[in-house]
Structures are given as C-alpha cells and as structure tokens.
Amino acid sequence: MDHDAESTIDLQRDLRRAIESCTGLELYYQPKIDGRTGDLTGAEALLRWHHPERGMVSPAVFIPIAERFGL
C-alpha cells in the first residue's frame, strides 16, 4: 500500500512538472464519423503523456490523478 501511495505522489509531482513546462504531453484529435453516412460529426481530444522515465503513461492512470489533485 505504501508503494502505491508513493507511486501516486511521484506521478502527481511529475504530471505537475509536465503541465508547467509543457513537455511530454501530446494532444491528438480523433474524428467521429457517422457509420451510416460517412460524414464527420465531430472529434474527440485525446491527451497522451510520454513520461521521460516511465514511457507512455496510460490516460486511465494519469487522468484520475490529475482530477484528484486539481491539475
């Protein structure tokens, strides 16, 4: 349990630094297409985080941390 708490704190600190320095975060747009007509109906913005030591961090991991700590 201590390891999980420490890992969360480390990720929170690193995410805060990434946001402040604008490094490692990448924004992608994924088109939304109507399956019947093929028309473009919108887009989703997808955020990806390339951590300098951990590699790609899943949004399922860093989004809840960002929300929890108000980032």
C-alpha positions as CSV (number, residue, x, y, z in Angstrom):
1,M,0.0,0.0,0.0
2,D,2.9,2.4,0.8
3,H,4.4,1.7,-2.6
4,D,1.1,2.6,-4.4
5,A,0.8,5.8,-2.4
6,E,4.4,6.7,-3.2
7,S,3.9,5.9,-6.8
8,T,0.8,8.1,-6.9
9,I,2.6,11.0,-5.3
10,D,5.5,10.6,-7.7
11,L,3.2,10.6,-10.7
12,Q,1.3,13.7,-9.3
13,R,4.6,15.6,-8.9
14,D,5.8,14.6,-12.4
15,L,2.5,15.4,-14.0
16,R,2.5,18.8,-12.4
17,R,6.0,19.4,-13.8
18,A,4.9,18.3,-17.3
19,I,2.0,20.6,-17.2
20,E,4.1,23.6,-16.0
21,S,6.9,23.0,-18.5
22,C,4.6,21.9,-21.4
23,T,6.7,18.9,-22.1
24,G,5.7,15.3,-22.6
25,L,2.0,16.0,-23.1
26,E,0.6,15.4,-26.5
27,L,-2.8,16.2,-27.8
28,Y,-4.4,14.1,-30.6
29,Y,-7.7,14.6,-32.3
30,Q,-9.8,11.5,-33.2
31,P,-12.5,12.1,-35.8
32,K,-16.0,10.9,-35.1
33,I,-17.7,9.5,-38.2
34,D,-21.3,8.7,-38.8
35,G,-21.3,5.0,-39.6
36,R,-24.3,5.3,-41.9
37,T,-23.4,8.3,-44.0
38,G,-19.6,8.5,-43.5
39,D,-20.0,12.2,-42.5
40,L,-17.6,13.7,-40.0
41,T,-19.8,14.5,-36.9
42,G,-17.1,15.8,-34.6
43,A,-13.8,15.0,-32.9
44,E,-12.5,13.8,-29.6
45,A,-9.5,15.4,-28.0
46,L,-7.2,12.7,-26.6
47,L,-4.3,13.6,-24.2
48,R,-1.2,11.4,-24.1
49,W,1.7,11.6,-21.7
50,H,5.2,10.5,-22.6
51,H,6.9,10.3,-19.2
52,P,10.7,10.7,-19.5
53,E,11.4,7.6,-17.4
54,R,8.2,5.5,-17.4
55,G,7.5,5.9,-21.1
56,M,3.8,6.3,-22.2
57,V,1.6,6.6,-19.2
58,S,-2.0,5.5,-19.7
59,P,-4.7,8.1,-19.5
60,A,-6.5,5.6,-17.2
61,V,-3.6,6.2,-14.8
62,F,-2.9,9.9,-15.1
63,I,-6.3,11.4,-15.7
64,P,-7.7,10.3,-12.3
65,I,-4.6,11.7,-10.6
66,A,-5.0,15.0,-12.5
67,E,-8.6,15.2,-11.4
68,R,-7.9,14.2,-7.8
69,F,-5.2,16.8,-7.4
70,G,-6.9,19.6,-9.4
71,L,-4.4,19.5,-12.2
